[in-house]
């Protein structure tokens, strides 16, 4: 669980590989804020992990507190889901089955 002024990112499958092998990490909210948008959270993740995670995020699903968000809508500014202190954000790459 994240501290009182941070949120937790959960990385699954290829997103874990792109995040230097981390299964999760706590990311502090910017000073003076009590929440950020999903778009801002994606930017923080990308700054931390670079091009590898950016490629994964191009096809991944994202969930905030177990609720999927439409990442395309969020990044286009057509939706504005807020991520608050203590929230969990999951990066869920597409999976294939056989």
Biotite code that builds the C-alpha atoms (Angstrom):
import biotite.structure as struc

atoms = struc.array([
    struc.Atom([0.000, 0.000, 0.000], chain_id="A", res_id=1, res_name="UNK", atom_name="CA", element="C"),
    struc.Atom([1.259, 3.476, -0.830], chain_id="A", res_id=2, res_name="UNK", atom_name="CA", element="C"),
    struc.Atom([2.122, 6.070, 1.789], chain_id="A", res_id=3, res_name="UNK", atom_name="CA", element="C"),
    struc.Atom([-0.318, 8.879, 2.524], chain_id="A", res_id=4, res_name="UNK", atom_name="CA", element="C"),
    struc.Atom([1.044, 11.132, -0.246], chain_id="A", res_id=5, res_name="UNK", atom_name="CA", element="C"),
    struc.Atom([1.789, 8.565, -2.924], chain_id="A", res_id=6, res_name="UNK", atom_name="CA", element="C"),
    struc.Atom([0.049, 5.997, -5.094], chain_id="A", res_id=7, res_name="UNK", atom_name="CA", element="C"),
    struc.Atom([1.081, 2.481, -6.057], chain_id="A", res_id=8, res_name="UNK", atom_name="CA", element="C"),
    struc.Atom([1.749, 1.263, -9.590], chain_id="A", res_id=9, res_name="UNK", atom_name="CA", element="C"),
    struc.Atom([1.354, -2.472, -10.212], chain_id="A", res_id=10, res_name="UNK", atom_name="CA", element="C"),
    struc.Atom([3.221, -3.883, -13.210], chain_id="A", res_id=11, res_name="UNK", atom_name="CA", element="C"),
    struc.Atom([2.170, -7.134, -14.887], chain_id="A", res_id=12, res_name="UNK", atom_name="CA", element="C"),
    struc.Atom([3.802, -9.283, -17.587], chain_id="A", res_id=13, res_name="UNK", atom_name="CA", element="C"),
    struc.Atom([5.748, -7.200, -20.128], chain_id="A", res_id=14, res_name="UNK", atom_name="CA", element="C"),
    struc.Atom([5.147, -4.004, -18.159], chain_id="A", res_id=15, res_name="UNK", atom_name="CA", element="C"),
    struc.Atom([7.130, -5.568, -15.290], chain_id="A", res_id=16, res_name="UNK", atom_name="CA", element="C"),
    struc.Atom([10.043, -6.203, -17.640], chain_id="A", res_id=17, res_name="UNK", atom_name="CA", element="C"),
    struc.Atom([9.826, -2.630, -18.954], chain_id="A", res_id=18, res_name="UNK", atom_name="CA", element="C"),
    struc.Atom([9.829, -1.290, -15.379], chain_id="A", res_id=19, res_name="UNK", atom_name="CA", element="C"),
    struc.Atom([13.243, -2.794, -14.603], chain_id="A", res_id=20, res_name="UNK", atom_name="CA", element="C"),
    struc.Atom([11.694, -5.964, -13.186], chain_id="A", res_id=21, res_name="UNK", atom_name="CA", element="C"),
    struc.Atom([9.569, -4.191, -10.577], chain_id="A", res_id=22, res_name="UNK", atom_name="CA", element="C"),
    struc.Atom([6.215, -5.758, -9.746], chain_id="A", res_id=23, res_name="UNK", atom_name="CA", element="C"),
    struc.Atom([5.119, -2.548, -8.014], chain_id="A", res_id=24, res_name="UNK", atom_name="CA", element="C"),
    struc.Atom([6.397, 0.806, -6.869], chain_id="A", res_id=25, res_name="UNK", atom_name="CA", element="C"),
    struc.Atom([5.171, 3.735, -4.851], chain_id="A", res_id=26, res_name="UNK", atom_name="CA", element="C"),
    struc.Atom([5.164, 7.068, -6.675], chain_id="A", res_id=27, res_name="UNK", atom_name="CA", element="C"),
    struc.Atom([4.836, 10.291, -4.694], chain_id="A", res_id=28, res_name="UNK", atom_name="CA", element="C"),
    struc.Atom([2.220, 12.797, -5.765], chain_id="A", res_id=29, res_name="UNK", atom_name="CA", element="C"),
    struc.Atom([3.671, 16.131, -6.869], chain_id="A", res_id=30, res_name="UNK", atom_name="CA", element="C"),
    struc.Atom([4.103, 18.560, -3.966], chain_id="A", res_id=31, res_name="UNK", atom_name="CA", element="C"),
    struc.Atom([0.991, 20.522, -3.112], chain_id="A", res_id=32, res_name="UNK", atom_name="CA", element="C"),
    struc.Atom([-1.440, 18.184, -4.904], chain_id="A", res_id=33, res_name="UNK", atom_name="CA", element="C"),
    struc.Atom([-3.915, 15.691, -3.538], chain_id="A", res_id=34, res_name="UNK", atom_name="CA", element="C"),
    struc.Atom([-4.520, 13.973, -6.888], chain_id="A", res_id=35, res_name="UNK", atom_name="CA", element="C"),
    struc.Atom([-3.376, 13.814, -10.501], chain_id="A", res_id=36, res_name="UNK", atom_name="CA", element="C"),
    struc.Atom([-5.004, 12.690, -13.729], chain_id="A", res_id=37, res_name="UNK", atom_name="CA", element="C"),
    struc.Atom([-4.348, 9.305, -15.286], chain_id="A", res_id=38, res_name="UNK", atom_name="CA", element="C"),
    struc.Atom([-2.602, 11.197, -18.097], chain_id="A", res_id=39, res_name="UNK", atom_name="CA", element="C"),
    struc.Atom([-0.242, 12.771, -15.541], chain_id="A", res_id=40, res_name="UNK", atom_name="CA", element="C"),
    struc.Atom([0.344, 9.382, -13.890], chain_id="A", res_id=41, res_name="UNK", atom_name="CA", element="C"),
    struc.Atom([1.292, 7.884, -17.263], chain_id="A", res_id=42, res_name="UNK", atom_name="CA", element="C"),
    struc.Atom([3.760, 10.716, -17.770], chain_id="A", res_id=43, res_name="UNK", atom_name="CA", element="C"),
    struc.Atom([5.338, 10.036, -14.347], chain_id="A", res_id=44, res_name="UNK", atom_name="CA", element="C"),
    struc.Atom([5.668, 6.335, -15.201], chain_id="A", res_id=45, res_name="UNK", atom_name="CA", element="C"),
    struc.Atom([7.211, 7.144, -18.583], chain_id="A", res_id=46, res_name="UNK", atom_name="CA", element="C"),
    struc.Atom([9.708, 9.575, -17.054], chain_id="A", res_id=47, res_name="UNK", atom_name="CA", element="C"),
    struc.Atom([10.776, 6.886, -14.564], chain_id="A", res_id=48, res_name="UNK", atom_name="CA", element="C"),
    struc.Atom([11.106, 4.004, -17.031], chain_id="A", res_id=49, res_name="UNK", atom_name="CA", element="C"),
    struc.Atom([11.578, 5.547, -20.470], chain_id="A", res_id=50, res_name="UNK", atom_name="CA", element="C"),
    struc.Atom([10.931, 4.195, -23.924], chain_id="A", res_id=51, res_name="UNK", atom_name="CA", element="C"),
    struc.Atom([10.438, 0.551, -22.896], chain_id="A", res_id=52, res_name="UNK", atom_name="CA", element="C"),
    struc.Atom([7.437, 1.308, -20.696], chain_id="A", res_id=53, res_name="UNK", atom_name="CA", element="C"),
    struc.Atom([6.104, 3.819, -23.212], chain_id="A", res_id=54, res_name="UNK", atom_name="CA", element="C"),
    struc.Atom([5.931, 1.051, -25.831], chain_id="A", res_id=55, res_name="UNK", atom_name="CA", element="C"),
    struc.Atom([4.068, -1.211, -23.411], chain_id="A", res_id=56, res_name="UNK", atom_name="CA", element="C"),
    struc.Atom([1.649, 1.575, -22.467], chain_id="A", res_id=57, res_name="UNK", atom_name="CA", element="C"),
    struc.Atom([0.745, 2.037, -26.147], chain_id="A", res_id=58, res_name="UNK", atom_name="CA", element="C"),
    struc.Atom([-1.103, -1.298, -26.047], chain_id="A", res_id=59, res_name="UNK", atom_name="CA", element="C"),
    struc.Atom([-1.751, -1.858, -22.330], chain_id="A", res_id=60, res_name="UNK", atom_name="CA", element="C"),
    struc.Atom([-4.900, -1.586, -20.322], chain_id="A", res_id=61, res_name="UNK", atom_name="CA", element="C"),
    struc.Atom([-4.888, 0.565, -17.207], chain_id="A", res_id=62, res_name="UNK", atom_name="CA", element="C"),
    struc.Atom([-6.983, 0.148, -14.082], chain_id="A", res_id=63, res_name="UNK", atom_name="CA", element="C"),
    struc.Atom([-7.363, 2.524, -11.152], chain_id="A", res_id=64, res_name="UNK", atom_name="CA", element="C"),
    struc.Atom([-8.505, 0.779, -7.974], chain_id="A", res_id=65, res_name="UNK", atom_name="CA", element="C"),
    struc.Atom([-9.610, -2.291, -9.969], chain_id="A", res_id=66, res_name="UNK", atom_name="CA", element="C"),
    struc.Atom([-11.662, -0.231, -12.443], chain_id="A", res_id=67, res_name="UNK", atom_name="CA", element="C"),
    struc.Atom([-10.484, -0.176, -16.043], chain_id="A", res_id=68, res_name="UNK", atom_name="CA", element="C"),
    struc.Atom([-10.083, 3.262, -17.590], chain_id="A", res_id=69, res_name="UNK", atom_name="CA", element="C"),
    struc.Atom([-10.138, 4.096, -21.287], chain_id="A", res_id=70, res_name="UNK", atom_name="CA", element="C"),
    struc.Atom([-6.486, 5.025, -21.694], chain_id="A", res_id=71, res_name="UNK", atom_name="CA", element="C"),
    struc.Atom([-7.013, 6.406, -25.191], chain_id="A", res_id=72, res_name="UNK", atom_name="CA", element="C"),
    struc.Atom([-9.719, 8.774, -23.903], chain_id="A", res_id=73, res_name="UNK", atom_name="CA", element="C"),
    struc.Atom([-7.573, 9.733, -20.894], chain_id="A", res_id=74, res_name="UNK", atom_name="CA", element="C"),
    struc.Atom([-4.518, 10.545, -23.008], chain_id="A", res_id=75, res_name="UNK", atom_name="CA", element="C"),
    struc.Atom([-6.631, 12.535, -25.477], chain_id="A", res_id=76, res_name="UNK", atom_name="CA", element="C"),
    struc.Atom([-8.036, 14.624, -22.611], chain_id="A", res_id=77, res_name="UNK", atom_name="CA", element="C"),
    struc.Atom([-11.599, 13.390, -23.246], chain_id="A", res_id=78, res_name="UNK", atom_name="CA", element="C"),
    struc.Atom([-11.757, 11.753, -19.807], chain_id="A", res_id=79, res_name="UNK", atom_name="CA", element="C"),
    struc.Atom([-10.129, 12.758, -16.560], chain_id="A", res_id=80, res_name="UNK", atom_name="CA", element="C"),
    struc.Atom([-9.977, 9.976, -14.005], chain_id="A", res_id=81, res_name="UNK", atom_name="CA", element="C"),
    struc.Atom([-8.168, 11.148, -10.865], chain_id="A", res_id=82, res_name="UNK", atom_name="CA", element="C"),
    struc.Atom([-5.452, 9.194, -9.052], chain_id="A", res_id=83, res_name="UNK", atom_name="CA", element="C"),
    struc.Atom([-5.316, 10.058, -5.352], chain_id="A", res_id=84, res_name="UNK", atom_name="CA", element="C"),
    struc.Atom([-2.962, 9.237, -2.507], chain_id="A", res_id=85, res_name="UNK", atom_name="CA", element="C"),
    struc.Atom([-3.319, 5.573, -1.575], chain_id="A", res_id=86, res_name="UNK", atom_name="CA", element="C"),
    struc.Atom([-4.755, 4.543, -4.960], chain_id="A", res_id=87, res_name="UNK", atom_name="CA", element="C"),
    struc.Atom([-3.507, 1.575, -6.974], chain_id="A", res_id=88, res_name="UNK", atom_name="CA", element="C"),
    struc.Atom([-2.881, 1.886, -10.702], chain_id="A", res_id=89, res_name="UNK", atom_name="CA", element="C"),
    struc.Atom([-2.337, -1.373, -12.610], chain_id="A", res_id=90, res_name="UNK", atom_name="CA", element="C"),
    struc.Atom([-0.585, -1.582, -15.974], chain_id="A", res_id=91, res_name="UNK", atom_name="CA", element="C"),
    struc.Atom([-2.034, -4.631, -17.735], chain_id="A", res_id=92, res_name="UNK", atom_name="CA", element="C"),
    struc.Atom([-0.503, -5.521, -21.108], chain_id="A", res_id=93, res_name="UNK", atom_name="CA", element="C"),
    struc.Atom([-2.556, -7.528, -23.595], chain_id="A", res_id=94, res_name="UNK", atom_name="CA", element="C"),
    struc.Atom([-2.387, -11.278, -23.105], chain_id="A", res_id=95, res_name="UNK", atom_name="CA", element="C"),
    struc.Atom([-2.733, -14.057, -25.602], chain_id="A", res_id=96, res_name="UNK", atom_name="CA", element="C"),
    struc.Atom([-3.960, -17.524, -24.989], chain_id="A", res_id=97, res_name="UNK", atom_name="CA", element="C"),
    struc.Atom([-3.632, -20.799, -26.702], chain_id="A", res_id=98, res_name="UNK", atom_name="CA", element="C"),
])
